Amino acid sequence: MTLPLALTMGEPAGIGGEIAMLAWLRRGDGVPPFYIIDDPPRLARLAAARGWAVPLAPIAGAGEAAALFPRALPVLPLGTTHGGPGRPDRRDTALVVRAIEIAVCDVRAGRAAAVVTNPIHKDTLYRAGFRHPGHTEFLAELAGAADAPVMMLAAAGLRVVPVTIHLALREAIARLSREAIVHAGRVAHAALTRDFAVAAPVIAVAGLNPHAGEAGALGGEEIDIVAPAVAALRASGIDARGPLAADTLFHERARQSYDAALCMYHDQALIPVKTIDFDGAVNVTLGLPFVRTSPDHGTAFDIAGSGAARPDSLIAALKLAAAMAARRNAAAAPVG
């Protein structure tokens, strides 16, 4: 990879700045070059408060980042933030959104290899008028994506794809459809082959109800929705298997039988992946014309500014973004 990664500021009252600097301090561990779109004085205050020797290098553009990265953390200045650790301020909302827009613009213009996003605080954004449910939907709009993108959580030994995401459980069940499962399965299959170099992906499809419905005794969604979706995926040439009982889908031996698990709702997917690798799981947005990853945790207001934050998930997100971008570039390179 010759281009740097574009890392967004995220919620400035959270731990994004801290984990970005901690990731830079571990650059000798294979962390790929990145620049952060942020407020340099804010980062300087955080570093000084923790006693971290993190030299900051304000840059005029992404093209300066890779050369500077070995000796300083490149920062693309964004503006002055107002909130402090654990104290979000609605005045920072425009900067949070602008950082995402700049990162996407840099990647689409060929100045950065991929977008990596620090966690945002949705409640603060909503109160300031942000109209998207979250990062994923906003990124889809910025990308002009024709189809809805799909979330994947990737960890060592497990990849999961929730068909419904940030919905109350009652609403998630109501919205579950054959079409949504098929769409998620097709997008996941394409990503596994292109971005994860899986030659012949196997996708396990979880049932919605206990014991995958027990032949209808515990619910009819498997018969009416999930099984027809699996059949449709198989008819299109995708090796999809299910519906499978979720309570036996994630033990070690079962995980060796598939490349990704399609889950019916948020917690069915996120509980196993966070249990298996809480600090190293990565949020990946599939179906975008560019690579986007994110650490699989929130803003962590309760520990912001304390030095207790761990950069493991961000480092994993940076490494995965670089690997995915390299595979896409290799696939797009002319032959001969």
Sequence and secondary structure as in RCSB ss.txt:
>XXXX:A:sequence
MTLPLALTMGEPAGIGGEIAMLAWLRRGDGVPPFYIIDDPPRLARLAAARGWAVPLAPIAGAGEAAALFPRALPV
LPLGTTHGGPGRPDRRDTALVVRAIEIAVCDVRAGRAAAVVTNPIHKDTLYRAGFRHPGHTEFLAELAGAADAPV
MMLAAAGLRVVPVTIHLALREAIARLSREAIVHAGRVAHAALTRDFAVAAPVIAVAGLNPHAGEAGALGGEEIDI
VAPAVAALRASGIDARGPLAADTLFHERARQSYDAALCMYHDQALIPVKTIDFDGAVNVTLGLPFVRTSPDHGTA
FDIAGSGAARPDSLIAALKLAAAMAARRNAAAAPVG
>XXXX:A:secstr
  S EEEE   TTTTHHHHHHHHHHTGGGT   EEEEE HHHHHHHHHHHT    EEE SSGGGHHHHTTTSEEE
EE      BTTB  GGGHHHHHHHHHHHHHHHHTTSSS EE     HHHHHHTT  SSSHHHHHHHHHT SS  E
EEEEETTEEEEESS SS HHHHHHH  HHHHHHHHHHHHHHHHHTS  SS EEEEE SSGGGGTTTTT SHIIII
IHHHHHHHHHTT EEEEEE GGGSSSHHHHTT SEEEESSHHHHHHHHHHH TTT EEEEESSSS EEEESS   
TTTTTTT    HHHHHHHHHHHHHHHHHHHHHS   
